[in-house]
């Protein structure tokens, strides 16, 4: 014998149903406001609109804001003829439209995956974002394919029905298909299968894919680092570049992981709740309450993460240089001139001491001394003056200059400089200057 009503009205009290219908609304409203604020901020900033990352974030925010609006009004879209549902004012059509839009809201999940792909590709291309912008259009289009196709299919199967606190994948009446509540009058006789295939599995798959991509970022960076160790000691500008590149790569991987954490926080609890409900064939109020409150807060969580990542731009990193003065990046040219003159003076002194028997071997030795001039009474170098503070933008998500060197904020030299320092510890500018001084001294 079947019970009158459905699982929602039979297994939960009125107060529990009221809480599940209205507690998600403040969370959805806050999330919508936060997402809209970020979207407007990006749209009004031409520099951000010119960057691939911020355009992806814009798509995420718009999708999240629309999804929050749907969650906010979903309980009111339930057909009004359903007894026991709190403040149900809708019809079958309004319930279907709301369920369709919530299913389409899975676009948000695919944007998380897109951000993970963006991080991975950026690291692979050494932050040369222009080289990966071709993939952007496919990311924006691809995020809609599966949600849209699944929403259309479920609509044709009449699978958007009341799920208690709103409308989504379910058959009618709630709990039908089981012996306790009789056959389904609308939708399939096995609604749990549809929920698993079109709800749980896509979410779990997206979480898995995004996780694998972020892990791949760390693994790829470790491989690069080990290769640099095997290749030998890095010197000069190569050492500066490799140190900055590694620090930035690891930071960006952690930033990608922060978005992954938001993804888990938003969707893992609803997945667990759905699995428990399917396995136990009963409604567990604490799980339902936690799930309905956390799910609509995706926009707020994303906004917090987005703002925090932008705030990382002000971070300063110390890069050590043995035997140099502590100078700011604006005084780097002055530092190079000081090093050049110190090198030249040392070269002249050494050349005069052995001018009578100068050979190519001694010349080579003198040039090598240029790399690390010894301190004297005119150029004393203290122990504290062995560090040089370099301040640079450390976030890939800030919309700064995409130039390979400017990404690190480190002066590498003029356009005529060579990046190959494998044969000498001297910068090529300094070495060339020393050679000229030595040649002039020999002729004299």
Secondary structure by P-SEA (a helix, b strand, c coil): cccccccccccccaaaaaaaaccaaaaaaaaaaaaaaaaaaaaacccccccaaaaaaaaaaaaaaaaaaaaacccccccccccccccccccaaaaaaaaaaaaacaaaaaaaaaaaaaaaaaaaacccccccccaaaaaaaaaaaaaaaaaaaaaaacccccccccccccccccccccccccccccccccaaaaaaaccaaaaaaaaaaaaaaaaaaaaaaaaaaaaaaaaccccaaaaaaaaaaaaaaaaaaaaaaaaaaaaaaccaaaaaaaaaaaaaccccaaaaaaaaaaaaaaaaaaaaaaaaaaacccbbbbbbbcccccccccaaaaaaaaaaaaaaaaaaaaaaaccccccaaaaaaaaaaccbbbbcccccccccccbbbbbccccccccccccccccccccccccccccccccccccaaaaaaaaaaaaaaaac
